[in-house]
Amino acid sequence: MGAFCLQYMGSRSFVVTTTIALCRTAVFKLCMLKFSRLEADHQKLVSSSLTMESKAALITGGARGIGRAVALDLASRGWSVAICYRTSVGAAHEVIESISRHGTAALAFQCDVSDPRAATAMVRDLENQWGRIDALINSAGPYHRIPLLDESNEGWHSMFDNNLHPIFYLTKAVVPLMKQRNWGRIICFSMANAEQLMAQPQLTAHYISKVGVIVLMRSLARLVAPYGITANCIAPGYIDSGSAPKEELEAAIKRIPAGYIGTVEETAAVVRFLVSDEARYINGANIQISGAWGI
């Protein structure tokens, strides 16, 4: 302003008028700046309150297949979602980006949940960052086909280490947090024919581990029901999740009464219901999603 006034010293009235105008402009800009800062602070408060009100889910195996579909489905409905993966770095990043586009919080943990210390540390880390875990969805569960008597000791143990034991580790870690809120959902995946205790000579260890998942969830349900927590299984049949060869899925269609292979979206819809308040009285269930195969 000083330089501008010096330029027009020949006209006093013009200088005074112009100076007043500039002062008014400066005051207006200052007020607008303060208003913008207040509005930004308000937006931060609103975002913070929304984050606190939304529920948070931890999904193992969330980078691919059914876990990925569940993560995206819950995020589209306002859930904050943390996924856990072991090696699928690129796929995990893609899922996190997709979740973020829904405007909800997203985290990815690279963790070997077959290690009890690592599994517990991951839960503690998520608790420190978000302060809550409302749903634990165990969708990590590899399998392999091999004749029982050709199975190695390592292969046998790996089916239990990756399909059953992590559920125990993670459940022990999250249940105390859910008890604090008197609300929680724990969901695992078994198999469509696991309740029949059939002979499975080509995938014996995997099948036994899935039977164990059902027993574990039903035992847990009895213990946590008084605290508003549910523990349920979903029993998929043939689902096009990317884990089975296309040829195997196509060959299975003729054995499926519904006449088609299920989708990960259909499976995610069952999870969506089980984590809702409407499903609060469903506890210890093993829900079939198989097109009537395996029953």
C-alpha angles and dihedrals in degrees: 000000000000094000091048092052093048089055092057102038090127092073112049096182091050090050093050093045093046092046091053091048092050091048090052089049092050092049090048092050091048091051091048090050091052090047091051091051091049090049091050091050089050091051090051090053092048092049091048093051092048091052091050092049097047120087123243128224131195112206122188114207087022097146097073146022120352093355091056092049091050092049093052093043094052092044090054087058096051102268120141105233132203117185130197125210137168108206108349096099098155094045091049092053090050091052092049091051090050092049092049091056087065089060095244130122116269135187135175125203124194100213140150099223091189085076106079093207092051092046093051093045091053092054091049091049092052091047090053092051101041104016093224146054112196100171133029113196114186106200099146109107125135123193140186134195118233133140110265096241091048093053116115124227089246093050092048094051093044092063091058094037091056105030106036115013097056090057089058093047095047095042092054089052099047102038095075089054092050092048089057090061095036088231135088146138126214118185130180136176123239126164131277094244099033094107091059092064091220127179109266107179094167099051104017100147093047092049093049090050090054091050086052090053091059093049091046093052094046091049090048093048091060090054102044102036093092089061098055091259124132128200117196142161130223114209110206123195119192106344124173094233098138095255098097126060115259091237091058092051093048091050090051096056094084090057094052113089091209088058100229145069116262123242132231088239091060089051092048089054090061090051090049090057095045093053092050127095088244089069096052093115094051106094131155093011129147105207118201119223102173111108087255093303116137098020 
